[in-house]
Amino acid sequence: MKTFILSLLLLTPLSAALAAPESYTVLTGNKAPNAVIVELKTVAENFTGRTSSLNGTVMFDSQTNTGSGSIAINGASIVTGIAKRDEHMRGPDWLNFNENPEVKFVVTAVKHLAGNLYQVGGNLTLNGVTKAINAKATVRHTPANGTTRALGAKGDVLGVITKFSIKLSDFGVKNTSANGGRVNDNAALTVKFIASNK
C-alpha cells in the first residue's frame, strides 16, 4: 500500500470581493489535523486504517462555486494497529497497493447543495481501474486568525470533510479472501484536511 491518491474539488463561498479562482494548499506536518480513514470488515472483525500524510491543492471560485483540485494520500503510511494485518492489507490477497499503489480522484462536476454542503462527482482510479463516483463534501472557510496560524497556516483556511463508499470488486480487487467471503467487498473512506491560500 504505497501511494493513495485522491483528487478532490471542493468549493465554498467567501466574500463577494473574490472575482477569480484562488489556490489553497493542503497543510502538512504534525500540526495539520489531516486524516484519512479506511473502514474495512472481515468475518472476524471490523477495523480502521488511518494516516495523516496527505498533500495537494484546491482551486475554487467563490462567485461561481466551480473549480478543481488534487489531493494525494500516502497509502504506505496507513496503519491499522497490527503490522501483520497492514502487510496483508497492502498485498495481492487484499487491496493490492504493493502492485498498484496509486489511487486518484479527478473531479468532473460540483453542485452546491446548501450552506457548506456540496455534491462532487468525478472519476476514481483504484488498482488501475477507473470508475465514476459521487460524494458529498462539507467545506468551511475560516479567515486567518490566531488559531489558524497556530496550525501553520499563513492565510485563510478551508476545512474539508468527505466520506464515500466503494465496492472493491468494481475496481478489480477480486482475490481469494474477498471471493471467499472473509473480506467484505465494500470499503468506506473518510478524508479530512485543511488547506491555506498562503
Beta strands, then each sheet from edge to edge (+ up, - down):
strand 1: 4-6
strand 2: 22-26
strand 3: 35-41
strand 4: 46-51
strand 5: 54-61
strand 6: 66-73
strand 7: 104-114
strand 8: 117-126
strand 9: 129-142
strand 10: 157-167
strand 11: 186-196
sheet 1: 1+ 6- 5+ 2- 11+ 3- 4+
sheet 2: 1+ 6- 5+ 2- 11+ 10- 9+ 8- 7+
end
